[in-house]
């Protein structure tokens, strides 16, 4: 085996699982998945999503953890080490570089959005939602996104927290943080679901979320389900390879992947059961994305009994979900800086945090002062896209999918069988045959189709 330079490791399997679940569970689980599910046939979509998650995304997650554990380096270093061991071109290291670029771009705008959750947490504590109307809620959100200094303040706070956590290392920093944040997330979500059962309209929610409507299922639905599974689980954005590089040989990668994907899906479903009963109970329109969280829900919290308590609890839950994804994403960048630029962790955390902060400022300005500036307007796929939208589209619709595509080709076709089996810690079994079939013949064409559809929309 090619020697990696990775010395840090998880203290336990539980610490690794918490960190991986924390990275996968993000704002997308809470503000996108439940709505997409409701709009695409409810339980019919859920069935398709689960098939996509466990049949397509799981083998890719196993692949990334295996590359990290075998290569014992950053995403670039791990790819280089396995390429060397396999006797193939060092150019495969560029796939790791693509993943690093992807996660860096995502972090530059994701930390901005995380700042919104902090702002709304404090707004909810101060009773700003009390008796608020829909138009007042819309204005409140517009006041936030239209104020670059206010956005910059929270963006700075978020990046300082990330740096302070990650400079302490894998066990004392990242792992300790997720051990604190993940129980908070699950307890808060559980309390919110119980409250929604009591105070909300569960009948309409069950109809919207859980009633199967196969008439809404089309080929596009399947593509949406694959995309949601892929993005939610975090395949193709460097972090899973980085986390795999800290993983001991006695941890089962396939079993861990099943646990992580199951937890990720459970959180998304619980989020739907926590949010939509409140939305329907107060006659509000269900929506997806930022509008649901920052415009629709404040109206519900402002009208419902106990909203003064459950509003802050909900936004605290969002902070936990967002921060665990942020620290996982930036960790991958720090790992690369340490390995390829010789920057030790404490400095690396500071430099990575500053880079995310500085580029994130461009996303902040694109929400207000530069809202009519479209940097790549001359390219049809990027027409009418601000800097914020451009980073999002480039990362989610191109880089992420390219990373997953090339990783599938590399591990599926290039790396010898004995190295693959050792890397995954499995025998030549039914699971290996299933994994090999998906990674070779299913994932690559599917990812190409999704990418072409995304770019040509």
N, C-alpha and C positions, 0 to 999 in steps of 0.2 A: 504493500500500500504506500502511495506517495505520502510523504510526511506533511501534515498541515501544521500551522503555527497556533492552533486554537488551544489555549490552556484553560480557559474558564469553562465551568460546567454547571448544570442545574444541581441544586442540592438534593432534589428528589424528583420522582416521576410526577408527584402532585404539583410541585412548583412549575414544572414544564407544562403540564396540562393547563394549569390556571393561566399561565402566560399565553399559551397558544389559543385558548378559548377567549381570553381577554382581547387578543389581537383580532380574532375573527369577529367577535361580537362588537359591532360598532353602531354608529348612527343609522347606517343603512338597514340594519335589522329592525330598528325601531320605527323609522319614519318611512321606509320604502316597502319592505317586504309585506307587511300586513295589507297595505293598500293594493299592491300589485296582485296579491292573492285574491282579494275581494273582487277586483275588477276583471280577473281572468278565470272565473269559474269556481272560486272558493276551494272546496276540498278537491275538486278535479285538478286544479292547479297544484295544490299541495302534493297530490300523488305524483304528478309529473316532476315537480321540484325534488321530491325525495329520491326519485329514480335518478335524476340528473346529479344530485349531490352525492349519492352513494355509488353510482355506477361510473360517473365521469370525473367528478371533482375529487372523490376519495383516492383513486389511483394516482392522480396528479399531486395531491397532498403527500401521499406516501413517497412519491418520487422525489419531491423537494426535501423532505426530512432525510431521506436516504442519501441524497447528494451531500447535504450538510454534514451528516454523521460520518460518511466515508471520507469526504474531502477535508474535514476539520479546519475549515477556513471561512472567510467571508464568501458570499455568493460567487464572486469572481475567483477567489482562491480555490474554493471547493471544485468549481468546474475545471480549473486548470489542473488541479491535482488528479482528478479522475480522468481527465483527458490524457495526461502524461502516463498514468497507470494503464490506460486502455491502448496506449500507443497511437493516439490520434492527434489531430492538429490542436495547438494551443489557442487557436482562434475561437474555440468554444468558450473560452473565458469571457468573450464579449457578451454572451447570453446573460452571465451574471451581471455584467455592466449595465445591460438593458434593464434588468430587474432593479438595480440600485437607482438608476435614473427614474424609473417608474415610481418607486416608493418615495423618492425624494420629492418629485412633483406633486404626488398625492398629499404628502405631509405639508407642503407649502400652503395649500388651501384648506386642508382638513384642520389644521391648527387654528385657522381663522374662524371656521365654523364652530370649533370647540370653544372659542372665545364667546360666541353667541350664547352657548349654554350657560357659561358663567354669568353673563350679563342678565339673562332671564332668571337665573336662580336668585340673584339679588333683587331683581324687580318683583319676583313673586313673594320674597320675604317682606318687602316693603309694602305689600298690598296693592301693587300697581294694577292687578287684574280685576280688582273688586268692581263689579257692576259694569265691566267693559263691554262695549258693543263690537260687532264685527268690523265696522269701519275704523273705530278707535284702535282696535287690535292691529289692523293693517297699518295704520299710521305709526303705531308704536314700533313695529318692525322696520318700517321705512325710515324712522328716525334713527334707529340703530345702524342699519346698513348705509345710510346716507351721511354718517358722521365718521370720517376717517380717523380722527383722534381717539374717539371712543373705541373703535374697532382695534386700533393699534395698541391701546392700553391693554385690552384683554388678550390680544394676540401675544403681546410681550409677557404677560402673566403666565399664559399657557406654556410658552417656550422656556421661561425660567424654571417652571415646575419640572418640565421634561429634562432639562439639563441637570438640575439638582438630583433627580432620581437616577439618571443614567450614568452620571460621573462616579457613582458609588460602585458600579460593577453589576454583574449578572445576578449574583445571589443577594448581595446587600442592597442593591438598588432596584433593578427591574423586578426580581422575584418577590422581594419584600413589598413592593408597591402593589403588585397584582394580588398578593395574599391579603392585602388590606382592601383593595378596591373591588375585587370580584365578589366576595361575600356581601358587601354593601349593595352591589348591583342586583344580585339575586334576591336578597331580602327586600329591597325597595320595590323590585318588580312584583314579588309575591304579594306584598302589602297593597300595591296599586291594583292588582287583579282582584283581590278580595274586596277592596273598596268599590271597584267598578261593578262587581257582581251585585253589591248592595245598592249603590246609588245610580247605576247606569241602566241602559236598555240592552239586556243580554239577548233578548229575543231577536231584535233587529241585527245585532252583532253576529249571532249564530247563523242567521240567514245570509248575511253579507260574507262572513268569513268561512263558514263551515259547510253550507249547503252546496253539494256538488252540482255544477251546471256545465255539462259537457258540450253544450251548444256553443259555449264561448271559447272552446279549445280549438286552436288552429295551429298551423306550422309555426306561425309567429309566436304563439304561446310557448311552444317548446323552446324556441330560441331565447325567449325572455327568461324561462326557467333555467336554462343552461347558464345564461349570462349572470342571473341573480346568484346561482350557486357558486359560480366561479369567483365573482367579485366579493360576495359575502365571506367566503371561506379564506380568501386572501392568497389564492394561488397566483404565481407569476409576479409577485412584487417583493421578492428578496427576503422577506422576514422569515418565512418557513424554513428556507435553507439556513439562514443564520441561527434560528432556534435549534435546528437539527444538529448544527455543529457543536452545540453545548450538551448534546444528548449522550448519555452513557450507553454502552452496548447491550445492557441487560433490559432495556425498555423496548417493548414490542411496538414498532412503528404502525403496523396495520390496526392493532387494537386502539392505540392512542388516537389515530385518525378517525375511527368510528366514534369514539367518545367526543372528540372536538366537534365534529360535524353534527352529532346528535344535540350537544349542548347549544350550538349555534342556532339550530332550527327551533329548539324549545324556547330559547329567548325571543326569537322572532314571533312565535305563536303567542307567547305570554304577553308580548308587547301589544299585539293586536287585541287581546282580551282585556288589557288594561286601558287602552286608548279609545277604541270604537264604541264601547257602551256609553262612555261619557259624551262622545261626539253625537251619537244618535239620541241620547236622552234629552239633549238640549236643542234638538232640531237643527244641528249644524251639518254642513255638507262634508262627507268624507273626502279627503284628498291625500296625495302622497307628497313626500319631500318636505322641504323646509316649511311650506305653507301649513302643513298639518301641525307641526310642533310649535311654530312661533307665531302663527296667526289664528288657527282654529282652536287649539287647546286652551290658550289663555282665556278665551271667551267662556269655555266650559268651566274652567277653574274659578272664574270670576262670578259664576252664577250658582255653582253647586254648594251644598252645605259641606263644610270642612275644606273648601278650596284653598283657604289660607294655609292649611297644613299640607294638603296633598299636592298643591302646586310646587312648593319648594322641594318636596320629596321626589317628585317626578323629575325636576330639572337636576337634582343631585344625582339621580340615577343616570341621567344623560351625561353628566360630567364624568362619572365613573366609566361609562361605556366608551366615551370619546377619548379619555386619557389613556386607557389601556391599549387602545389602537394606536395612539400617538407614540407611546413609549416603545411599542413593538416596531413601529415603522422606522423611527429615528435610530433605534438600536442597530438596524441593518446598515445604515450609513456609517455609524461609528465603527462597526466591525470592519468595514471596507477601508476606512481612513487609517485605522490602526495597522492593518495588514499591508496596504499598498502605499501609504504615505508616511509610515513610521510615526504616526501621531498617537501617543499613549492616550488611554481612555479619558482622563480628566480634561486634557486639552481637546481631544476628539469630540467629547460631548459638547464642549463650549463652541467649537468651530461648527459642528453640525447644527446645533441649536441656532447659532447666529445665521448660518446660511439659510435655514428654513425660515427664520424670522425675516431676513432681508428680502428674499424672493416672495415671501408671503405678503409683504407690504405692497407689491405690485397687484396681487389679487385684491387687497383691501381697496386700493385706488380704483380698480376696475368696477367696484360696486358703486362708486360715487363720482369722483372727479374725472375719471377716465372711462365712464360708463358707455361713451360713444366711440371708444377707440377699439378697433378690431384688428389686431396685429397681423393675422394671416388671412385677411379678407379676400386676398387674390386666389386662395385655394378654395374650391367649391365646398369641401367638407367643413371648412373652418369659417365660412361666410357668416357674418353677423355674430361672431363669438368674441366676447371680451377676453381679457387675459385669464380671468378666473375660469371661464367656460373653456378656453383653449387648453389650459393645463388639465382640466377635468377630462375633456374629450381625448386629448393625446394619451393620457395615462390609461383611462378605462377602455377606450375603443381601439387603441393601437398597441402601446407598449406592453400592457398587461397580457394581451392575447398573443403577441409575438413571443413574449417570454415563455408562456405556457406551451406554445407551438414548438419552439426550438428545444425546450427542456424535454418534451415528449419524444422528439426525434432523436435527441442525444442519448437519453437513457433507453429508449425503446429499440433503436437501431444501431447505435454506435458502440455503446459500452458492452463488453463481453458478458455472457450470462453469469459466470461464476462471480464476477465483481458485483453485478446487480443483486444476486441472491445474498451475498455477504453484506452488502450495503443495507438491504432491507431487513436483514436478520431472519430470513425465511428459507424454507426448503423448496425444492422443485415440486410444488403442490398445485392444487386446484386454484388457490388464490393467485399464485404466480401466473398460471395460464390465463386467468381472468385479467389480471393487471396488464400482462403483456399484450393481450388482444386490444384492450381499451387504449393503452398508451401508443400502440403502433397504428391501429386501424380506425379507431373511433375518434379519439381526441383531436388529432391533426386536421382531418377534413372539417370537423365541426367548428373548430376554432377559426379556420379560414373562412367558413361560411358566415359565422357571427361577425368576424372582422369586416368582411366585404359588405354585409348588410348594414353594419354600424356606420361605415364610412360613406355609403351611398344613400343613406337616409336623407 
